[in-house]
Amino acid sequence: MDIVRAPYKRTRVIASQGEDLEQHIVTPGDVITQNLDFMKSHGTALSHDHICATVAGAVYKVDKLVSVKGVNNRYRGEIGDVVVGRITEVQQKKWKVDAGSRLDSQLQLTSVYLPGNISRRKTLNDELMMREYFTEGDLVVAEVADVGNVDGMLKLHMRSNKYGKLPEGVLIKVPSVLIKRSKLHFHRLPCNATVILGNNGFVWVGPHFSPDQPIEPFTLNSRETIARLCNVIKALAAYGVQLFDTIILTAYDISMKYKVKELLNAEVMEHVAQESYEHSLHQNL
């Protein structure tokens, strides 16, 4: 018999006030700041000597300019972003990749690192073997090399052996504004799993892996670890908590008092998200 869960009201865990504006989660009407030295931009409005949000999303501050990037907006890439995506089509000398943006991204054959052949020209033989490298449905991790001026299409590259095809794992999609911008997006966690936080909101969870080594077979323990990580990431995202390695590990530790399937319960999700966020606040004081 299928189990049907009744809908429940989700509340935000992130606070909306305070002068530390960077990457704050807000909803329409929330006060962003009372400091009128800031200049309002898109997603904000002036109300009763306060700058308030007009859309739900994350607050971004550049010098004295403050704006809100909507949670439901399509991902708009920036050069240097690390993205996780899925190959949707193999074309002549390029692949098309779904990275969550308005248009499929492009990955040129000339922009792909081939093991042992990092600097040589790509040949006709390479073009004929494109499906041997990546084919439809494969998950890949890459970096944004360029963004189209007119259509915003992302051009990706894999000019490093840390990028490439991802092994068997789980893909989770969250709003891109919940991914905290960082220099590190590949996280080998001490719980024997790897998490890749794509700037596009695509999060990959799987075993530790190396591009030059075969993946060890999944064990029951590794499957449970990956499932637990996936559930805590979903819990954090459901309640508007920004995702980075330390808060994911904190949520993972807090979740150990529950069984994996219990983490799908709305009350348990809220408890894990709230406690993780409060612990993160205390760590940063």
HELIX and SHEET records of a PDB file:
HELIX    1   1 LEU A  124  LEU A  128  1                                   5    
HELIX    2   2 MET A  130  TYR A  133  1                                   4    
HELIX    3   3 SER A  176  LEU A  178  5                                   3    
HELIX    4   4 LEU A  220  ALA A  238  1                                  19    
HELIX    5   5 ASP A  245  SER A  255  1                                  11    
HELIX    6   6 VAL A  260  LEU A  264  5                                   5    
HELIX    7   7 ALA A  266  ASN A  284  1                                  19    
SHEET    1   A 4 ILE A  25  VAL A  26  0                                        
SHEET    2   A 4 GLY A  57  VAL A  62 -1                                        
SHEET    3   A 4 LEU A  65  GLY A  70 -1                                        
SHEET    4   A 4 MET A  39  LYS A  40  1                                        
SHEET    1   B 3 VAL A  31  THR A  33  0                                        
SHEET    2   B 3 HIS A  50  ALA A  53 -1                                        
SHEET    3   B 3 THR A  44  SER A  47 -1                                        
SHEET    1   C 6 GLY A 164  LYS A 165  0                                        
SHEET    2   C 6 LEU A 139  VAL A 147 -1                                        
SHEET    3   C 6 VAL A  82  GLN A  91 -1                                        
SHEET    4   C 6 LYS A  94  ASP A  98 -1                                        
SHEET    5   C 6 SER A 105  VAL A 112 -1                                        
SHEET    6   C 6 LEU A 154  MET A 158  1                                        
SHEET    1   D 4 VAL A 170  LYS A 173  0                                        
SHEET    2   D 4 PHE A 202  GLY A 206 -1                                        
SHEET    3   D 4 ALA A 193  LEU A 197 -1                                        
SHEET    4   D 4 PHE A 186  LEU A 189 -1                                        
END                                                                             
